[in-house]
Amino acid sequence: MAEDKWNPSSILQFTSITFQWFLLLGLGVWGGLQLDERWHCKPIFIIILPLIALSYCFYALIKSLQNKK
């Protein structure tokens, strides 16, 4: 019989990855707003910090998918 790809542990793993994405992007936006207000440079950190968080999220996603092979 074929191995079931959608077992509860894989669903839980991808749910935790989704939580990490939302948490890191939220922290990036919040941190960007705080730093922009503090240093009076409005559009810089609100763009840079979420991009850094998104880059890390993609890196972690690719690493987790490579480990599944």
C-alpha positions as CSV (number, residue, x, y, z in Angstrom):
1,M,0.0,0.0,0.0
2,A,1.2,3.5,-0.8
3,E,2.5,5.7,2.0
4,D,0.0,8.3,3.1
5,K,1.6,11.8,2.5
6,W,-0.9,13.7,4.5
7,N,-0.5,12.1,7.9
8,P,-1.2,14.3,11.0
9,S,2.4,15.0,11.7
10,S,3.0,16.5,8.3
11,I,-0.1,18.6,8.6
12,L,1.1,19.8,12.0
13,Q,4.5,20.6,10.6
14,F,3.0,22.8,7.8
15,T,0.7,24.5,10.3
16,S,3.6,25.4,12.4
17,I,5.4,26.8,9.4
18,T,2.4,28.9,8.6
19,F,2.4,30.2,12.2
20,Q,6.1,31.0,11.9
21,W,5.4,33.0,8.7
22,F,2.7,35.1,10.2
23,L,4.6,35.7,13.4
24,L,7.9,36.7,11.7
25,L,6.1,38.9,9.2
26,G,4.1,40.5,12.0
27,L,7.2,41.1,14.0
28,G,9.0,42.5,11.0
29,V,6.2,45.0,10.3
30,W,5.8,46.0,13.9
31,G,9.6,46.4,14.3
32,G,9.8,48.3,11.1
33,L,7.1,50.7,12.3
34,Q,8.8,51.2,15.6
35,L,12.3,51.8,14.1
36,D,10.8,54.2,11.4
37,E,9.1,56.2,14.1
38,R,12.2,56.3,16.3
39,W,14.7,57.3,13.6
40,H,12.2,59.4,11.5
41,C,12.9,57.5,8.2
42,K,9.5,56.4,7.3
43,P,9.6,53.9,4.4
44,I,12.9,52.2,5.1
45,F,12.5,49.7,7.9
46,I,8.9,48.9,7.2
47,I,10.2,47.5,3.9
48,I,13.5,46.0,4.9
49,L,12.5,44.1,8.1
50,P,9.5,42.2,6.5
51,L,11.7,41.3,3.5
52,I,14.4,39.9,5.8
53,A,11.7,37.9,7.6
54,L,10.2,36.7,4.3
55,S,13.6,35.6,3.1
56,Y,14.2,33.6,6.3
57,C,10.7,32.0,5.9
58,F,11.5,30.9,2.4
59,Y,14.9,29.6,3.5
60,A,13.3,27.6,6.3
61,L,10.6,26.2,4.1
62,I,13.0,25.0,1.5
63,K,15.2,23.4,4.1
64,S,12.2,21.6,5.6
65,L,11.1,20.4,2.2
66,Q,14.6,19.1,1.4
67,N,14.7,17.2,4.7
68,K,11.5,15.3,3.7
69,K,13.2,13.5,0.8
